[in-house]
């Protein structure tokens, strides 16, 4: 399978996309394998960027909190 090292990883990925990111199983099954790989890659990039943004925001709030003391 393109982009998956095991069948179990494919099912785990599909489950995550359906449960957490509101894709339908039909949408995923109808995608060309490389197309699905591109969407998963883009989603991973988005999640990493969002986590970084939230970390930066939390650090900024902590710094402001320390300044007020």
Backbone torsions as a table, in degrees:
resi	resn	phi	psi	omega
1	UNK	NA	134.3	-178.2
2	UNK	-70.8	122.2	176.2
3	UNK	86.3	-0.2	179.9
4	UNK	-127.4	136.4	178.5
5	UNK	-89.6	-8.1	175.5
6	UNK	-158.5	161.2	177.8
7	UNK	-63.6	-37.2	-179.6
8	UNK	-62.7	-40.4	177.7
9	UNK	-64.6	-35.5	176.8
10	UNK	-62.5	-46.0	179.7
11	UNK	-65.4	-38.7	177.3
12	UNK	-63.1	-41.9	178.1
13	UNK	-64.0	-47.0	178.3
14	UNK	-59.4	-44.7	-179.4
15	UNK	-58.8	-46.8	179.6
16	UNK	-61.6	-43.3	-179.9
17	UNK	-64.3	-38.1	179.9
18	UNK	-73.4	-48.4	-174.1
19	UNK	-75.1	-40.3	-170.9
20	UNK	-104.6	-20.7	-174.1
21	UNK	-124.4	8.8	169.8
22	UNK	63.1	24.9	168.7
23	UNK	-75.3	155.9	172.2
24	UNK	-97.5	152.5	178.7
25	UNK	-61.2	-35.8	178.0
26	UNK	-62.8	-43.6	177.5
27	UNK	-58.8	-46.0	-178.5
28	UNK	-64.9	-43.2	-179.1
29	UNK	-67.8	-29.2	-178.8
30	UNK	-83.5	-9.9	178.6
31	UNK	-74.6	148.0	171.3
32	UNK	-69.2	141.6	-176.4
33	UNK	-50.7	-42.7	-179.4
34	UNK	-68.9	-30.5	178.3
35	UNK	-66.3	-43.3	177.3
36	UNK	-61.5	-42.6	179.1
37	UNK	-59.8	-42.9	179.1
38	UNK	-62.7	-45.1	179.5
39	UNK	-63.3	-42.0	178.8
40	UNK	-64.4	-41.4	178.7
41	UNK	-62.9	-43.7	178.7
42	UNK	-64.1	-40.2	179.2
43	UNK	-64.9	-42.3	177.0
44	UNK	-60.0	-43.2	178.3
45	UNK	-62.2	-45.4	179.2
46	UNK	-59.5	-44.6	-178.7
47	UNK	-63.3	-44.3	178.0
48	UNK	-60.1	-44.5	179.7
49	UNK	-64.5	-40.0	179.7
50	UNK	-66.6	-41.4	177.1
51	UNK	-61.9	-41.5	178.3
52	UNK	-64.1	-42.8	179.0
53	UNK	-61.4	-42.4	179.8
54	UNK	-67.7	-37.4	175.9
55	UNK	-62.7	-44.4	179.1
56	UNK	-62.9	-41.2	178.8
57	UNK	-63.5	-43.6	178.9
58	UNK	-64.4	-40.1	179.0
59	UNK	-64.6	-39.9	178.2
60	UNK	-63.9	-43.3	179.2
61	UNK	-64.6	-39.8	177.6
62	UNK	-63.3	-42.6	-179.5
63	UNK	-63.8	-41.4	178.0
64	UNK	-65.9	-37.7	179.1
65	UNK	-64.2	-40.4	179.7
66	UNK	-67.2	-39.4	-179.9
67	UNK	-62.7	-33.9	-176.7
68	UNK	-73.3	-19.9	-176.6
69	UNK	-75.1	NA	NA
